[in-house]
Amino acid sequence: MNNNAAILRTLIIFAVCVTLAVWLGVMLTSLEDLSRSTFIEIGLFALALCTPLLLRWHYILLVLCLNLTVTVFFLPGVPPVWMQVLM
């Protein structure tokens, strides 16, 4: 039995992800001006592309990062990585 709504939703998600991936690739290949806004845009696009992965496997990532001693140095207070995965 075909589910047209699920097929349409899948195609829309695929189109959005492909568009974001192409845009991110173009931005990464044309890094002639290394300004802060360029890095922020690249980070936001990369976060948008990684959001489905984080939503699906956030608990597994939390368990893997629980004893990780790496700190996120650019945030105030220098929190460990597991605190960021928990949120």
Phi and psi in degrees as GROMACS dihedral restraints (atoms count N, CA, C in turn):
[ dihedral_restraints ]
;  ai    aj    ak    al  type     phi  dphi    fc
    3     4     5     6     1   -84.6    20    10
    4     5     6     7     1   137.7    20    10
    6     7     8     9     1  -112.5    20    10
    7     8     9    10     1    95.7    20    10
    9    10    11    12     1   -63.8    20    10
   10    11    12    13     1   -34.4    20    10
   12    13    14    15     1   -65.7    20    10
   13    14    15    16     1   -41.4    20    10
   15    16    17    18     1   -68.3    20    10
   16    17    18    19     1   -38.3    20    10
   18    19    20    21     1   -65.6    20    10
   19    20    21    22     1   -42.2    20    10
   21    22    23    24     1   -64.8    20    10
   22    23    24    25     1   -42.7    20    10
   24    25    26    27     1   -62.6    20    10
   25    26    27    28     1   -41.8    20    10
   27    28    29    30     1   -63.5    20    10
   28    29    30    31     1   -42.0    20    10
   30    31    32    33     1   -66.0    20    10
   31    32    33    34     1   -38.3    20    10
   33    34    35    36     1   -66.2    20    10
   34    35    36    37     1   -44.5    20    10
   36    37    38    39     1   -62.8    20    10
   37    38    39    40     1   -42.1    20    10
   39    40    41    42     1   -62.8    20    10
   40    41    42    43     1   -42.2    20    10
   42    43    44    45     1   -64.0    20    10
   43    44    45    46     1   -40.9    20    10
   45    46    47    48     1   -66.1    20    10
   46    47    48    49     1   -44.1    20    10
   48    49    50    51     1   -65.8    20    10
   49    50    51    52     1   -40.6    20    10
   51    52    53    54     1   -66.0    20    10
   52    53    54    55     1   -40.9    20    10
   54    55    56    57     1   -62.5    20    10
   55    56    57    58     1   -45.6    20    10
   57    58    59    60     1   -64.5    20    10
   58    59    60    61     1   -38.5    20    10
   60    61    62    63     1   -66.7    20    10
   61    62    63    64     1   -40.9    20    10
   63    64    65    66     1   -65.4    20    10
   64    65    66    67     1   -43.6    20    10
   66    67    68    69     1   -61.9    20    10
   67    68    69    70     1   -42.7    20    10
   69    70    71    72     1   -65.0    20    10
   70    71    72    73     1   -39.6    20    10
   72    73    74    75     1   -63.4    20    10
   73    74    75    76     1   -40.9    20    10
   75    76    77    78     1   -64.5    20    10
   76    77    78    79     1   -41.9    20    10
   78    79    80    81     1   -65.4    20    10
   79    80    81    82     1   -37.7    20    10
   81    82    83    84     1   -71.3    20    10
   82    83    84    85     1   -31.5    20    10
   84    85    86    87     1   -81.7    20    10
   85    86    87    88     1   -16.4    20    10
   87    88    89    90     1  -116.7    20    10
   88    89    90    91     1    60.9    20    10
   90    91    92    93     1   -96.8    20    10
   91    92    93    94     1    58.5    20    10
   93    94    95    96     1   -78.5    20    10
   94    95    96    97     1   -30.1    20    10
   96    97    98    99     1  -110.8    20    10
   97    98    99   100     1   113.7    20    10
   99   100   101   102     1   -93.2    20    10
  100   101   102   103     1    68.5    20    10
  102   103   104   105     1   -95.1    20    10
  103   104   105   106     1   167.5    20    10
  105   106   107   108     1   -64.9    20    10
  106   107   108   109     1   -36.7    20    10
  108   109   110   111     1   -66.7    20    10
  109   110   111   112     1   -32.3    20    10
  111   112   113   114     1   -64.7    20    10
  112   113   114   115     1   -44.0    20    10
  114   115   116   117     1   -67.5    20    10
  115   116   117   118     1   -35.2    20    10
  117   118   119   120     1   -65.6    20    10
  118   119   120   121     1   -43.1    20    10
  120   121   122   123     1   -63.8    20    10
  121   122   123   124     1   -43.7    20    10
  123   124   125   126     1   -62.8    20    10
  124   125   126   127     1   -42.1    20    10
  126   127   128   129     1   -64.3    20    10
  127   128   129   130     1   -39.8    20    10
  129   130   131   132     1   -67.8    20    10
  130   131   132   133     1   -40.6    20    10
  132   133   134   135     1   -66.9    20    10
  133   134   135   136     1   -39.9    20    10
  135   136   137   138     1   -65.7    20    10
  136   137   138   139     1   -38.1    20    10
  138   139   140   141     1   -65.4    20    10
  139   140   141   142     1   -40.7    20    10
  141   142   143   144     1   -63.9    20    10
  142   143   144   145     1   -36.2    20    10
  144   145   146   147     1   -74.0    20    10
  145   146   147   148     1   -29.1    20    10
  147   148   149   150     1   -89.7    20    10
  148   149   150   151     1    -9.0    20    10
  150   151   152   153     1   -58.0    20    10
  151   152   153   154     1   -44.3    20    10
  153   154   155   156     1   -60.8    20    10
  154   155   156   157     1   -35.8    20    10
  156   157   158   159     1   -67.3    20    10
  157   158   159   160     1   -41.3    20    10
  159   160   161   162     1   -67.9    20    10
  160   161   162   163     1   -36.3    20    10
  162   163   164   165     1   -67.8    20    10
  163   164   165   166     1   -35.2    20    10
  165   166   167   168     1   -80.1    20    10
  166   167   168   169     1   -42.5    20    10
  168   169   170   171     1  -116.8    20    10
  169   170   171   172     1    34.9    20    10
  171   172   173   174     1   -68.8    20    10
  172   173   174   175     1   -34.5    20    10
  174   175   176   177     1   -69.6    20    10
  175   176   177   178     1   -41.9    20    10
  177   178   179   180     1   -63.4    20    10
  178   179   180   181     1   -41.7    20    10
  180   181   182   183     1   -64.0    20    10
  181   182   183   184     1   -36.6    20    10
  183   184   185   186     1   -63.3    20    10
  184   185   186   187     1   -45.5    20    10
  186   187   188   189     1   -64.6    20    10
  187   188   189   190     1   -40.5    20    10
  189   190   191   192     1   -68.7    20    10
  190   191   192   193     1   -32.1    20    10
  192   193   194   195     1   -95.0    20    10
  193   194   195   196     1     1.9    20    10
  195   196   197   198     1   -61.5    20    10
  196   197   198   199     1   -42.9    20    10
  198   199   200   201     1  -101.1    20    10
  199   200   201   202     1    17.1    20    10
  201   202   203   204     1   -74.1    20    10
  202   203   204   205     1   129.5    20    10
  204   205   206   207     1   -92.7    20    10
  205   206   207   208     1     5.1    20    10
  207   208   209   210     1   -73.7    20    10
  208   209   210   211     1   140.3    20    10
  210   211   212   213     1  -112.3    20    10
  211   212   213   214     1   153.0    20    10
  213   214   215   216     1   -90.5    20    10
  214   215   216   217     1    95.7    20    10
  216   217   218   219     1   -70.9    20    10
  217   218   219   220     1   -21.4    20    10
  219   220   221   222     1   -89.9    20    10
  220   221   222   223     1    -2.2    20    10
  222   223   224   225     1   -96.5    20    10
  223   224   225   226     1   149.3    20    10
  225   226   227   228     1   -63.2    20    10
  226   227   228   229     1   134.6    20    10
  228   229   230   231     1    89.8    20    10
  229   230   231   232     1    -9.1    20    10
  231   232   233   234     1    50.3    20    10
  232   233   234   235     1    66.3    20    10
  234   235   236   237     1   -76.7    20    10
  235   236   237   238     1   155.3    20    10
  237   238   239   240     1   -71.9    20    10
  238   239   240   241     1   163.8    20    10
  240   241   242   243     1   -64.4    20    10
  241   242   243   244     1   -35.6    20    10
  243   244   245   246     1   -63.1    20    10
  244   245   246   247     1   -28.5    20    10
  246   247   248   249     1   -67.1    20    10
  247   248   249   250     1   -35.4    20    10
  249   250   251   252     1   -72.5    20    10
  250   251   252   253     1   -35.7    20    10
  252   253   254   255     1   -71.6    20    10
  253   254   255   256     1   -32.3    20    10
  255   256   257   258     1   -63.7    20    10
  256   257   258   259     1   -35.3    20    10
